[in-house]
Amino acid sequence: MELISITQARVVALIQVQQWDPLGKALTLEALAKLGNRYIFTKTPTRLEEIDFQKGLELQEGRLGEIRIDRIIIYMNGIVIDTRSSTDDSEKVLEDIIALAHEAFGAVIRPARQTFASQLMFRSDMHLAALNPVLPKIANLLTQRTSADMKHPFTFEPTAVLFNVDTAQAKTPPPMLSIERRVDVPFDENTYFSQAPLPTAEHIEILKAFEAALR
């Protein structure tokens, strides 16, 4: 497995918006200015009419030391932090924001729950048809019949494996685990996309184990 890029490393923490400033010490725009100054965001709301915690208050492109922050979104009941380096880095940003809220406003914040979302692209010479001997047979049948019917050579093969929860179990289910060929990329380039409801490091370990099993 060759990692091409991490396209999303997300941490979501359930924190009520009032917890950030429990004693109402700062105006909302003042609090946002503190965030903007600390993390050098290139885009932050600057007018009250731009602030809507129901839709999400978004700050874009900042930095914490060597960590590049893609965006932070603050909702009424949670905060989303996206980087493109690792969920470990996203957690470091979350911890720093919590420390800033304590330093500036006396907030003592312990997230009620924390979840992850990881997305990445990678190269691998694995073939999903190796999952089950019936899959190459179905692929060959589709290849022959469709190529003949459409008078054009097509090659079919399994292109995705998905693991999901019963979405009726929760109002906000976790992301599925997907392993799939990149759309519109030739098969012979062996390029895949994967997402998972896991920290980045665990996501990569699962993909390595999956690849090894297919070999």
C-alpha positions as CSV (number, residue, x, y, z in Angstrom):
1,M,0.0,0.0,0.0
2,E,1.3,3.4,-1.0
3,L,-0.4,6.4,0.6
4,I,-1.1,9.1,-2.0
5,S,-2.7,11.7,0.2
6,I,-4.9,12.2,3.3
7,T,-7.9,14.2,2.0
8,Q,-9.7,14.6,5.4
9,A,-8.7,14.0,9.0
10,R,-11.7,15.0,11.1
11,V,-12.5,15.1,14.8
12,V,-16.0,15.9,16.0
13,A,-16.5,16.8,19.7
14,L,-19.9,17.3,21.3
15,I,-19.6,20.6,23.2
16,Q,-22.5,23.0,23.8
17,V,-21.7,26.4,22.4
18,Q,-22.4,28.1,25.8
19,Q,-19.6,26.0,27.4
20,W,-16.9,28.0,25.5
21,D,-17.7,31.1,27.5
22,P,-19.7,30.0,30.6
23,L,-19.8,33.4,32.3
24,G,-20.6,35.4,29.2
25,K,-17.3,37.4,29.4
26,A,-16.9,38.1,25.7
27,L,-18.9,39.3,22.7
28,T,-19.2,36.7,20.0
29,L,-17.0,38.7,17.6
30,E,-14.4,39.2,20.3
31,A,-14.2,35.5,20.9
32,L,-13.9,34.8,17.2
33,A,-11.1,37.4,17.0
34,K,-9.2,35.5,19.6
35,L,-9.5,32.3,17.6
36,G,-8.5,34.2,14.4
37,N,-5.4,35.7,16.0
38,R,-4.3,32.4,17.6
39,Y,-4.6,30.2,14.5
40,I,-4.1,32.9,11.8
41,F,-7.3,32.0,9.9
42,T,-7.6,33.5,6.5
43,K,-11.4,33.6,6.8
44,T,-13.5,34.2,9.9
45,P,-17.0,35.8,10.3
46,T,-16.7,39.5,10.9
47,R,-20.3,40.6,11.1
48,L,-23.1,39.5,13.5
49,E,-25.4,38.6,10.5
50,E,-22.8,36.0,9.4
51,I,-23.1,34.1,12.7
52,D,-25.6,31.2,12.8
53,F,-24.6,28.4,15.1
54,Q,-27.5,26.3,13.8
55,K,-26.0,26.2,10.3
56,G,-22.5,26.3,11.7
57,L,-19.9,29.0,12.1
58,E,-17.0,28.3,9.9
59,L,-13.3,29.4,10.1
60,Q,-11.1,28.5,7.2
61,E,-7.4,27.9,6.6
62,G,-5.4,28.4,9.8
63,R,-2.3,27.0,11.5
64,L,-1.2,25.7,14.9
65,G,2.5,25.4,14.8
66,E,3.3,22.9,12.0
67,I,-0.3,21.8,11.8
68,R,-2.3,23.2,8.9
69,I,-6.0,23.5,9.8
70,D,-8.4,23.2,6.8
71,R,-11.4,24.5,8.8
72,I,-13.2,24.6,12.1
73,I,-17.0,24.6,12.2
74,I,-18.7,25.5,15.5
75,Y,-22.3,24.4,16.0
76,M,-24.8,24.8,18.9
77,N,-23.8,21.4,20.2
78,G,-20.5,20.6,18.7
79,I,-17.3,21.5,17.0
80,V,-15.8,20.0,13.8
81,I,-12.0,20.2,13.2
82,D,-10.5,19.2,9.8
83,T,-6.9,18.8,8.9
84,R,-5.2,16.9,6.1
85,S,-2.3,15.5,8.2
86,S,-3.9,13.2,10.7
87,T,-6.7,12.9,13.3
88,D,-4.0,13.1,15.9
89,D,-3.2,16.6,14.7
90,S,-6.9,17.5,14.7
91,E,-7.1,16.3,18.3
92,K,-4.2,18.6,19.2
93,V,-6.0,21.5,17.7
94,L,-9.1,20.6,19.7
95,E,-7.1,20.4,22.9
96,D,-5.5,23.7,22.2
97,I,-8.9,25.4,21.6
98,I,-10.2,23.9,24.9
99,A,-7.1,25.3,26.7
100,L,-7.6,28.7,25.0
101,A,-11.3,28.8,26.2
102,H,-10.1,28.0,29.8
103,E,-7.4,30.7,29.7
104,A,-9.6,33.4,28.2
105,F,-13.0,32.6,29.7
106,G,-12.5,30.2,32.6
107,A,-14.2,27.4,30.7
108,V,-13.8,23.8,31.9
109,I,-14.7,21.7,28.9
110,R,-14.9,17.9,28.8
111,P,-16.5,16.8,25.5
112,A,-19.5,14.6,26.0
113,R,-18.4,12.5,23.0
114,Q,-15.8,12.5,20.3
115,T,-15.8,10.8,16.9
116,F,-13.6,10.6,13.9
117,A,-13.7,10.6,10.1
118,S,-10.8,9.7,7.9
119,Q,-10.5,9.9,4.2
120,L,-7.5,9.0,2.1
121,M,-6.2,8.0,-1.4
122,F,-3.7,5.2,-1.9
123,R,-2.2,2.8,-4.5
124,S,-2.3,-0.9,-4.2
125,D,-2.0,-3.9,-6.6
126,M,-4.7,-5.8,-4.7
127,H,-7.8,-7.0,-6.6
128,L,-11.2,-6.9,-4.9
129,A,-12.2,-10.0,-7.0
130,A,-10.0,-12.1,-4.8
131,L,-12.6,-11.7,-2.0
132,N,-14.7,-14.5,-3.3
133,P,-14.2,-17.0,-6.3
134,V,-17.7,-16.1,-7.6
135,L,-16.8,-12.5,-8.2
136,P,-14.4,-13.1,-11.2
137,K,-17.1,-15.3,-12.7
138,I,-19.7,-12.6,-12.5
139,A,-17.2,-10.0,-13.8
140,N,-16.3,-12.2,-16.8
141,L,-20.0,-12.8,-17.6
142,L,-20.7,-9.0,-17.5
143,T,-17.6,-8.3,-19.6
144,Q,-18.6,-10.8,-22.3
145,R,-22.3,-10.0,-22.5
146,T,-22.0,-6.2,-22.3
147,S,-19.2,-6.0,-24.7
148,A,-21.1,-8.1,-27.2
149,D,-24.4,-6.2,-26.7
150,M,-22.8,-2.8,-27.0
151,K,-20.2,-3.8,-29.6
152,H,-17.5,-2.2,-27.5
153,P,-14.9,-3.8,-25.3
154,F,-15.6,-3.3,-21.6
155,T,-13.9,-4.9,-18.6
156,F,-15.9,-5.4,-15.4
157,E,-14.5,-6.1,-12.0
158,P,-15.6,-5.4,-8.4
159,T,-14.8,-1.8,-7.5
160,A,-15.9,-1.2,-4.0
161,V,-16.3,-2.8,-0.5
162,L,-18.6,-1.0,1.9
163,F,-19.2,-1.6,5.7
164,N,-22.1,0.4,7.2
165,V,-24.3,0.4,10.3
166,D,-28.0,0.1,10.3
167,T,-28.8,3.7,9.6
168,A,-32.1,3.3,11.4
169,Q,-30.2,2.9,14.7
170,A,-29.2,6.5,15.1
171,K,-30.2,10.0,14.0
172,T,-26.6,10.7,13.1
173,P,-24.9,7.4,12.1
174,P,-21.1,7.3,11.8
175,P,-19.5,7.3,8.3
176,M,-19.2,4.0,6.5
177,L,-16.0,2.2,5.9
178,S,-15.5,2.2,2.1
179,I,-12.6,0.8,0.0
180,E,-13.2,1.7,-3.7
181,R,-11.4,2.4,-6.9
182,R,-11.1,6.1,-7.7
183,V,-13.8,7.1,-10.1
184,D,-12.6,8.0,-13.6
185,V,-9.1,6.7,-13.0
186,P,-7.9,3.8,-15.2
187,F,-7.9,0.4,-13.4
188,D,-4.2,-0.2,-14.3
189,E,-3.2,2.8,-12.2
190,N,-4.4,0.9,-9.1
191,T,-5.7,4.0,-7.3
192,Y,-8.2,3.7,-4.5
193,F,-10.2,6.0,-2.2
194,S,-11.2,5.0,1.4
195,Q,-13.1,6.5,4.2
196,A,-13.6,5.3,7.7
197,P,-15.1,6.4,11.1
198,L,-11.6,5.9,12.7
199,P,-8.5,7.8,13.6
200,T,-6.1,8.1,10.6
201,A,-3.5,5.6,12.0
202,E,-6.2,2.9,12.7
203,H,-7.7,3.5,9.2
204,I,-4.3,2.9,7.6
205,E,-3.8,-0.3,9.6
206,I,-7.1,-1.7,8.5
207,L,-6.3,-1.0,4.9
208,K,-2.9,-2.7,5.2
209,A,-4.6,-5.8,6.8
210,F,-7.2,-5.9,4.1
211,E,-4.6,-5.7,1.4
212,A,-2.5,-8.4,3.0
213,A,-5.5,-10.7,3.2
214,L,-6.3,-10.3,-0.5
215,R,-2.7,-11.3,-1.4
